[in-house]
């Protein structure tokens, strides 16, 4: 039962950035998000992946990998907005 809860929590956290990534993609910018927020989010994901991978916890690896991918989409439109 705890594994199911862990998977559900991991999936919810992993996909929580989907609405913002879609909004950034649709608007072709991420103007509403600050640089400090995005950099702390991105670096936090990177550091957590570095920490979690050696432990082999698939749930957390999936969570942080998906989040890293989504924050990369958001950062892409923050760095290179389409005008």
CNS distance restraints for C-alpha pairs under 8 A (distance, minus, plus):
assign (resid   1 and name CA) (resid   5 and name CA) 6.42 0.50 0.50
assign (resid   2 and name CA) (resid   6 and name CA) 6.03 0.50 0.50
assign (resid   3 and name CA) (resid   7 and name CA) 6.09 0.50 0.50
assign (resid   4 and name CA) (resid   8 and name CA) 6.11 0.50 0.50
assign (resid   5 and name CA) (resid   9 and name CA) 6.03 0.50 0.50
assign (resid   6 and name CA) (resid  10 and name CA) 5.96 0.50 0.50
assign (resid   6 and name CA) (resid  59 and name CA) 7.14 0.50 0.50
assign (resid   7 and name CA) (resid  11 and name CA) 6.02 0.50 0.50
assign (resid   7 and name CA) (resid  59 and name CA) 5.98 0.50 0.50
assign (resid   8 and name CA) (resid  12 and name CA) 6.10 0.50 0.50
assign (resid   9 and name CA) (resid  13 and name CA) 6.14 0.50 0.50
assign (resid  10 and name CA) (resid  14 and name CA) 5.90 0.50 0.50
assign (resid  10 and name CA) (resid  59 and name CA) 6.12 0.50 0.50
assign (resid  10 and name CA) (resid  60 and name CA) 6.40 0.50 0.50
assign (resid  10 and name CA) (resid  62 and name CA) 7.68 0.50 0.50
assign (resid  10 and name CA) (resid  63 and name CA) 5.31 0.50 0.50
assign (resid  11 and name CA) (resid  15 and name CA) 6.03 0.50 0.50
assign (resid  11 and name CA) (resid  63 and name CA) 6.30 0.50 0.50
assign (resid  12 and name CA) (resid  16 and name CA) 5.88 0.50 0.50
assign (resid  13 and name CA) (resid  17 and name CA) 7.86 0.50 0.50
assign (resid  13 and name CA) (resid  63 and name CA) 6.62 0.50 0.50
assign (resid  13 and name CA) (resid  67 and name CA) 7.86 0.50 0.50
assign (resid  14 and name CA) (resid  62 and name CA) 7.51 0.50 0.50
assign (resid  14 and name CA) (resid  63 and name CA) 4.47 0.50 0.50
assign (resid  14 and name CA) (resid  64 and name CA) 6.58 0.50 0.50
assign (resid  14 and name CA) (resid  65 and name CA) 7.97 0.50 0.50
assign (resid  14 and name CA) (resid  66 and name CA) 5.55 0.50 0.50
assign (resid  14 and name CA) (resid  67 and name CA) 5.15 0.50 0.50
assign (resid  15 and name CA) (resid  66 and name CA) 7.24 0.50 0.50
assign (resid  15 and name CA) (resid  67 and name CA) 7.01 0.50 0.50
assign (resid  17 and name CA) (resid  21 and name CA) 6.11 0.50 0.50
assign (resid  17 and name CA) (resid  67 and name CA) 6.76 0.50 0.50
assign (resid  17 and name CA) (resid  70 and name CA) 6.23 0.50 0.50
assign (resid  17 and name CA) (resid  71 and name CA) 7.23 0.50 0.50
assign (resid  18 and name CA) (resid  22 and name CA) 6.02 0.50 0.50
assign (resid  18 and name CA) (resid  70 and name CA) 6.69 0.50 0.50
assign (resid  19 and name CA) (resid  23 and name CA) 6.12 0.50 0.50
assign (resid  20 and name CA) (resid  24 and name CA) 6.06 0.50 0.50
assign (resid  20 and name CA) (resid  74 and name CA) 7.26 0.50 0.50
assign (resid  21 and name CA) (resid  25 and name CA) 6.12 0.50 0.50
assign (resid  21 and name CA) (resid  70 and name CA) 5.98 0.50 0.50
assign (resid  21 and name CA) (resid  71 and name CA) 7.17 0.50 0.50
assign (resid  21 and name CA) (resid  73 and name CA) 6.07 0.50 0.50
assign (resid  21 and name CA) (resid  74 and name CA) 5.32 0.50 0.50
assign (resid  22 and name CA) (resid  26 and name CA) 6.04 0.50 0.50
assign (resid  23 and name CA) (resid  27 and name CA) 5.98 0.50 0.50
assign (resid  23 and name CA) (resid  28 and name CA) 7.99 0.50 0.50
assign (resid  24 and name CA) (resid  28 and name CA) 5.41 0.50 0.50
assign (resid  24 and name CA) (resid  29 and name CA) 5.12 0.50 0.50
assign (resid  24 and name CA) (resid  30 and name CA) 5.17 0.50 0.50
assign (resid  24 and name CA) (resid  73 and name CA) 7.74 0.50 0.50
assign (resid  24 and name CA) (resid  74 and name CA) 5.89 0.50 0.50
assign (resid  24 and name CA) (resid  77 and name CA) 6.29 0.50 0.50
assign (resid  25 and name CA) (resid  29 and name CA) 6.96 0.50 0.50
assign (resid  25 and name CA) (resid  73 and name CA) 7.64 0.50 0.50
assign (resid  25 and name CA) (resid  74 and name CA) 7.67 0.50 0.50
assign (resid  25 and name CA) (resid  77 and name CA) 7.20 0.50 0.50
assign (resid  28 and name CA) (resid  77 and name CA) 5.84 0.50 0.50
assign (resid  28 and name CA) (resid  81 and name CA) 5.60 0.50 0.50
assign (resid  28 and name CA) (resid  82 and name CA) 5.23 0.50 0.50
assign (resid  28 and name CA) (resid  83 and name CA) 7.70 0.50 0.50
assign (resid  29 and name CA) (resid  74 and name CA) 7.88 0.50 0.50
assign (resid  29 and name CA) (resid  77 and name CA) 4.44 0.50 0.50
assign (resid  29 and name CA) (resid  78 and name CA) 5.62 0.50 0.50
assign (resid  29 and name CA) (resid  80 and name CA) 7.51 0.50 0.50
assign (resid  29 and name CA) (resid  81 and name CA) 4.52 0.50 0.50
assign (resid  29 and name CA) (resid  82 and name CA) 6.44 0.50 0.50
assign (resid  30 and name CA) (resid  74 and name CA) 6.24 0.50 0.50
assign (resid  30 and name CA) (resid  75 and name CA) 7.33 0.50 0.50
assign (resid  30 and name CA) (resid  77 and name CA) 5.44 0.50 0.50
assign (resid  30 and name CA) (resid  78 and name CA) 4.68 0.50 0.50
assign (resid  30 and name CA) (resid  81 and name CA) 7.33 0.50 0.50
assign (resid  31 and name CA) (resid  78 and name CA) 6.39 0.50 0.50
assign (resid  33 and name CA) (resid  37 and name CA) 6.99 0.50 0.50
assign (resid  33 and name CA) (resid  38 and name CA) 7.00 0.50 0.50
assign (resid  34 and name CA) (resid  38 and name CA) 6.35 0.50 0.50
assign (resid  35 and name CA) (resid  39 and name CA) 5.95 0.50 0.50
assign (resid  36 and name CA) (resid  40 and name CA) 6.03 0.50 0.50
assign (resid  37 and name CA) (resid  41 and name CA) 6.07 0.50 0.50
assign (resid  38 and name CA) (resid  42 and name CA) 5.99 0.50 0.50
assign (resid  38 and name CA) (resid  71 and name CA) 7.58 0.50 0.50
assign (resid  38 and name CA) (resid  75 and name CA) 7.14 0.50 0.50
assign (resid  39 and name CA) (resid  43 and name CA) 5.93 0.50 0.50
assign (resid  40 and name CA) (resid  44 and name CA) 5.75 0.50 0.50
assign (resid  41 and name CA) (resid  45 and name CA) 6.26 0.50 0.50
assign (resid  41 and name CA) (resid  71 and name CA) 7.56 0.50 0.50
assign (resid  42 and name CA) (resid  46 and name CA) 6.35 0.50 0.50
assign (resid  42 and name CA) (resid  68 and name CA) 6.55 0.50 0.50
assign (resid  42 and name CA) (resid  71 and name CA) 6.34 0.50 0.50
assign (resid  42 and name CA) (resid  72 and name CA) 7.58 0.50 0.50
assign (resid  43 and name CA) (resid  47 and name CA) 6.02 0.50 0.50
assign (resid  44 and name CA) (resid  48 and name CA) 6.05 0.50 0.50
assign (resid  45 and name CA) (resid  49 and name CA) 6.18 0.50 0.50
assign (resid  45 and name CA) (resid  64 and name CA) 5.74 0.50 0.50
assign (resid  45 and name CA) (resid  65 and name CA) 7.72 0.50 0.50
assign (resid  45 and name CA) (resid  67 and name CA) 7.01 0.50 0.50
assign (resid  45 and name CA) (resid  68 and name CA) 5.79 0.50 0.50
assign (resid  46 and name CA) (resid  50 and name CA) 6.32 0.50 0.50
assign (resid  46 and name CA) (resid  64 and name CA) 7.88 0.50 0.50
assign (resid  46 and name CA) (resid  68 and name CA) 7.13 0.50 0.50
assign (resid  47 and name CA) (resid  51 and name CA) 6.21 0.50 0.50
assign (resid  48 and name CA) (resid  52 and name CA) 5.88 0.50 0.50
assign (resid  48 and name CA) (resid  64 and name CA) 6.99 0.50 0.50
assign (resid  49 and name CA) (resid  53 and name CA) 5.78 0.50 0.50
assign (resid  49 and name CA) (resid  61 and name CA) 6.37 0.50 0.50
assign (resid  49 and name CA) (resid  64 and name CA) 6.10 0.50 0.50
assign (resid  49 and name CA) (resid  65 and name CA) 7.14 0.50 0.50
assign (resid  50 and name CA) (resid  54 and name CA) 7.50 0.50 0.50
assign (resid  51 and name CA) (resid  55 and name CA) 7.48 0.50 0.50
assign (resid  52 and name CA) (resid  56 and name CA) 6.56 0.50 0.50
assign (resid  52 and name CA) (resid  57 and name CA) 6.56 0.50 0.50
assign (resid  52 and name CA) (resid  60 and name CA) 6.93 0.50 0.50
assign (resid  52 and name CA) (resid  61 and name CA) 6.33 0.50 0.50
assign (resid  53 and name CA) (resid  57 and name CA) 6.99 0.50 0.50
assign (resid  53 and name CA) (resid  61 and name CA) 6.30 0.50 0.50
assign (resid  56 and name CA) (resid  61 and name CA) 7.54 0.50 0.50
assign (resid  57 and name CA) (resid  61 and name CA) 6.12 0.50 0.50
assign (resid  58 and name CA) (resid  62 and name CA) 6.00 0.50 0.50
assign (resid  59 and name CA) (resid  63 and name CA) 6.24 0.50 0.50
assign (resid  60 and name CA) (resid  64 and name CA) 6.11 0.50 0.50
assign (resid  61 and name CA) (resid  65 and name CA) 5.94 0.50 0.50
assign (resid  62 and name CA) (resid  66 and name CA) 6.02 0.50 0.50
assign (resid  63 and name CA) (resid  67 and name CA) 6.20 0.50 0.50
assign (resid  64 and name CA) (resid  68 and name CA) 5.93 0.50 0.50
assign (resid  65 and name CA) (resid  69 and name CA) 6.26 0.50 0.50
assign (resid  66 and name CA) (resid  70 and name CA) 6.27 0.50 0.50
assign (resid  67 and name CA) (resid  71 and name CA) 6.03 0.50 0.50
assign (resid  68 and name CA) (resid  72 and name CA) 6.06 0.50 0.50
assign (resid  69 and name CA) (resid  73 and name CA) 6.56 0.50 0.50
assign (resid  70 and name CA) (resid  74 and name CA) 6.47 0.50 0.50
assign (resid  71 and name CA) (resid  75 and name CA) 6.01 0.50 0.50
assign (resid  72 and name CA) (resid  76 and name CA) 6.02 0.50 0.50
assign (resid  73 and name CA) (resid  77 and name CA) 6.70 0.50 0.50
assign (resid  74 and name CA) (resid  78 and name CA) 6.35 0.50 0.50
assign (resid  75 and name CA) (resid  79 and name CA) 5.97 0.50 0.50
assign (resid  76 and name CA) (resid  80 and name CA) 5.80 0.50 0.50
assign (resid  76 and name CA) (resid  81 and name CA) 7.54 0.50 0.50
assign (resid  77 and name CA) (resid  81 and name CA) 4.64 0.50 0.50
assign (resid  77 and name CA) (resid  82 and name CA) 7.42 0.50 0.50
